Amino acid sequence: MSLRRGLWISQPAAILPIFGYFGVPMAFNGVFGRLVERDDGQMHYPHRNSKIKRARKQGFRARMRSHTGRRLINRKRRHGFRKISVC
């Protein structure tokens, strides 16, 4: 066994190119997926984006609901932003 970039490896040196940045196998480094290692060593998907939740929290209707949100929309209009909210 040898220690390479923080991981114990029992394979011969010919297989070492499968290891990407920070000594993490490429399969878990964003090449084949977005898996991230937790503190306990388990792998998990970091975040699943939801367009509906984003629109409800940051969308135009949500901004128009509050005084500060309306101020933000008007400020973006004044500065000439093409897109004044996420949806």
N, C-alpha and C positions, 0 to 999 in steps of 0.2 A: 504494500500500500504506500501511496505517497500523498503528500498534501499539496494541492495546487489551487491557488486562489481561495483558500479557506474550505475546500471540500476534500474529503478523503476519497481517493479513487483507487479501485482495485484493477481496472483495465490497463492494458499496455498503453504506451505513449502514442501509438498510431490512432487511437480513438479520441484523443484529447481535443481535436478541433470541434467536437460537438458542444464544447463548453463556450458560452458567450461571455458577455460582460459580467463582471463581478463574480465569476465562477459559477454562475447559474446556468444549468443546461438550456440550450436555445429553445427547446420546446416550451419552457416556462418563461422565456425572456421576451415574449412578444412576437416570435416568429410564427408559431402555430396557434397562439391564443393569448389571452391577457390574464393568465394565472399569476397570482402573487402569493408569496410564502408568508404565512402568519407566524406569530411568535412561537407557537407550539409545533411548528414544522409542517402543519397541514397546508394544502393549497386551496385557494378560493378565488372566485371571480370578484374583482374589486368593486364594481359598480354597474348597475344596469340602468341605463338612461331611460327615462319615461317622458315622452313629449307632452303628454297630458298634464303630468304633475308640474313640469317646467312652465307650461303655459298658464296654469292656474296660479302659480306663485309669481311669475315674472312677466306675464303677458300684458297686452294692452288693457284688457278689462280689469285686471288686478291693479294696474297702475292708476287707472281712472277712478278706482274705488276710494282712494285716499288722497288727502290734500297734498302730501309730499310726492305721491306718485304723479299727480297732475302737474306739479311743479317740474318734475323730472322730464315728463313728456314735452312740456312747453319749452324747457331749456334745450332739449334735443332738436326740436323744431326750429328754434332760434338759431342754433348753430348749423343747421342745414343737414342733419343726419338723414340719410335715405331711409334707414330702418330705425324706427324709434322704439321698438320693443321686439322681443323675441318672436312674437307671432301676433 
